Amino acid sequence: MVASADRAHAAEGAAGKGPRGTGRTGESARRQSPGGGGTAARSGDAAGAGPGGAAATGRPVAGRATSRDVARLAGVSQATVSLVLGEKWPGRVSERTVEAVRAAARDLGYRPNLAARSLRLGRTRTVLLVVPALTTEFFARVYTGAERVAADHGFGVVLYPSPEGVGPARDPFDSARASLDGVIASSMAADALAAVRGGGLPLVMLDSDPEDVAAAATVNLDIADGARQAAGHLLALGHRRVAHLAAAVDSWTFQVRARALAEAMGEVPGTALGMEPAGLTVEEGRRAAERVLARPGPRPTALVCDDDILAAGACKAARRLGLRIPDDISVTGFDDLALATAVEPELTTVRLPAEAVGAAGMRALMTLMDGETPRDTVLPVELIPRGSTAPPPRS
């Protein structure tokens, strides 16, 4: 066990490396060189073995701290330091020892040599995150969650967002094909998936069809339940004429929303559900809502939007047409971005835990790269009722 190795290492540290070694303590060196003036004594002092030196305190005399310094300060072996800082300690090192090693590393300001570790392990400790864009708050938060978990494991994250905001860079492997350990990709990054799947790297998909055999694991939000919650909220308020502002993006997540919404509305007799596609911008949302609201015939009493951005556009359209929200028409969104509480009235929306998605995706990838099989993950979502929904106006 490692605990036994630690005791042996501590004994070795106390006795030096033996009569023929070069690691004698300063005290033993002085005994061999009376007066402390010999070469051995100077070597011991240079190594920091005298009072206040490395052997006494575990601290390096000068320069960057090493794993050996951490081991000395914590009173353990370098092997134990490697296990703890490499997150390989569970079941092999006690939690008390783990805390001692981490405290020593913090105290010394120790940072692992990632280049040397990469050469030793055959890893670059770099992960590719393929998302449509970081200009949208949702994917910026996905990145935040993923990066936090990656940093905890000593990994870096390379981003390939799209300069256009929809779809990824043309070839996500163009400049980094040989320097990646794994990939996390969003289903909205449709154009990149062929390159990702053909890259021969461990792949975790976010917000993606769990039947996709190319992905080793998927991390999804319960999008269908979110659509059902939005529909149930409007139906409970009494709405029967509803229009769906559907994101004009060929993605699994939006297909699921459309199906779940149609199914939920179809369960209530006398309900009419229309659908209008819209690009994922406020302006496109406004135009789509204006088309719906300006059509002849009975006007919808509620607009269900695939995204808070579309919902903001729908609110603009209603105001331009002289309609009051929620007195004349109700509006719901999806995501719960900061935008949802910036508009007036504040948006009723489905909250999606974006940071949790990124974190779960990175944890799944770490599990995969450790040679284990991660479980598919489905994270819950929550309807947040606010001021943009109310009972429909009386006919």
HUDADA-V182077 format. One record per backbone hydrogen bond with DSSP energy under -0.5 kcal/mol. NH is the residue of the N-H (numbers start at 1). CO is the residue of the C=O. Records with the same first field share a line. If there is no record, write none. Layout:
NH: CO, CO
This chain:
2: 92
5: 1
6: 2
7: 3
8: 4
9: 5
10: 6
11: 7
12: 8
13: 9
14: 10
15: 11
16: 12
21: 18
29: 25
30: 26
31: 27
32: 28
33: 29
36: 33
37: 34
42: 38
43: 39
44: 40
45: 41
46: 42
47: 43
48: 45
49: 44
53: 50
55: 48
56: 48
57: 53
58: 54
70: 66
71: 67
72: 68
73: 69
74: 70
75: 71
76: 71
81: 77
82: 78
83: 79
84: 80
85: 81
86: 82
87: 84
88: 83
89: 83
92: 89
93: 89
98: 94
99: 95
100: 96
101: 97
102: 98
103: 99
104: 100
105: 101
106: 102
107: 103
108: 104
109: 105, 106
110: 105
114: 112
117: 113
118: 114
119: 115
120: 116
121: 117
122: 118
123: 118
127: 156
128: 182
129: 158
130: 128, 184
131: 129, 160
140: 136
141: 137
142: 138
143: 139
144: 140
145: 141
146: 142
147: 143
148: 144
149: 145
150: 146
151: 147
152: 148
153: 149, 150
154: 151
155: 150
156: 125
158: 127
160: 129
162: 132
165: 162
174: 171
177: 173
179: 176
181: 126
182: 126
183: 202
184: 128
185: 204
186: 130
187: 206
189: 186
190: 188
192: 189
193: 189, 190
196: 192
197: 193
198: 194
199: 196
200: 197
202: 181
204: 183
205: 217
206: 185
207: 219
212: 209
213: 211
215: 212
216: 203
217: 203
219: 205
220: 377
222: 379
223: 221
226: 222
227: 223
228: 224
229: 225
230: 226
231: 227
232: 228
233: 229
234: 230
235: 231
236: 232
237: 233
238: 234, 235
239: 234
242: 240, 272
243: 302
244: 274
245: 243, 304
246: 244, 276
248: 278
249: 247
251: 249
255: 251
256: 252
257: 253
258: 254
259: 255
260: 256
261: 257
262: 258
263: 259
264: 260
265: 261
266: 262
267: 263, 264
268: 265
269: 267
271: 268
272: 240
274: 242
276: 244
278: 246
281: 279
285: 281
286: 282
287: 283
288: 284
289: 285
290: 286
291: 287
292: 288
293: 289
294: 290
295: 291, 292
301: 241
302: 241
303: 330
304: 243
305: 303, 332
306: 245
308: 334
311: 307
312: 308
313: 309
314: 310
315: 311
316: 312
317: 313
318: 314
319: 315
320: 316
321: 317
322: 319
323: 318
326: 324
328: 324
329: 324
330: 301
331: 388
332: 303
333: 348
335: 350
340: 337
341: 338
342: 339
343: 339
347: 340
348: 331
349: 347, 384
350: 333
351: 349, 382
352: 335
353: 351
354: 352
357: 353
358: 354
359: 355
360: 356
361: 357
362: 358
363: 359
364: 360
365: 361
366: 362
367: 363
368: 364
369: 365
370: 366
371: 368
372: 367
374: 372
377: 218
379: 220
382: 351
384: 349
385: 383
388: 346
389: 386
